[in-house]
């Protein structure tokens, strides 16, 4: 497969994942995603930021999150985020250390 086609397919798959997380499954909490998969919406927005920065495009964390979420973090939290239970918070500490803290 030509690399340009592969890149287009990867970009389409990413856009579909983003739509799924931001429109279809807003009920799934970031903390649950991190605890189960080792990444969440914030990780995806960070990877977006890192890719931009690697290409010389200045983008900070909040700008990347707003681009990925399609709204500010304050709006997302107000509309979709629920209070995390103590068990979720404990599991998150471990998942974060194993998946994000090691980078």
Secondary structure, DSSP 8 states (H G I E B T S, - for coil): --HHHHHHHHHHHHHHHHHIIIII-TTS-HHHHHHHHS--HHHHHHHHHHHHHHTT----HHHHHHHHHSS-HHHHHHHH-----HHHHHHHHHHHHHHTTT-
